[in-house]
Amino acid sequence: MITRGMREELARVTLTRKFAALTLRLWKKKERYDPTKLTVQAQ
């Protein structure tokens, strides 16, 4: 993100929000982390 021109502070916030959303989803659905279920965002 930083190499694409995003400020460091905004990159940290973005990654933290993504991690929090993933954690909340796994917690609510009582699932284990499975990296094959992740989608890759277009660059």
C-alpha positions in Angstrom: 0.0 0.0 0.0 2.8 2.4 0.9 4.7 1.6 -2.3 1.5 2.5 -4.2 1.5 6.0 -2.7 -0.7 5.6 0.4 0.3 7.4 3.5 1.7 5.1 6.2 -1.0 6.0 8.7 -3.8 5.3 6.3 -2.2 1.9 5.4 -2.1 0.9 9.0 -5.8 1.9 9.6 -6.9 0.0 6.4 -5.0 -3.2 7.4 -6.3 -3.0 11.0 -9.9 -2.6 9.8 -9.6 -5.6 7.5 -8.1 -7.7 10.3 -10.8 -6.6 12.7 -13.6 -7.5 10.1 -12.1 -10.9 9.5 -11.7 -11.6 13.2 -15.3 -10.5 13.9 -16.7 -12.7 11.1 -14.7 -15.8 12.3 -15.8 -15.1 15.9 -19.5 -14.7 15.1 -19.7 -17.7 12.8 -17.5 -19.8 15.1 -15.3 -20.8 12.2 -11.6 -21.5 11.9 -9.3 -19.4 9.7 -9.1 -20.9 6.2 -6.9 -18.9 3.8 -8.5 -20.6 0.8 -11.8 -18.7 1.5 -10.1 -15.3 1.2 -10.5 -13.4 -2.0 -7.7 -11.5 -3.7 -8.5 -7.8 -4.3 -7.7 -6.5 -7.7 -4.7 -4.2 -7.9 
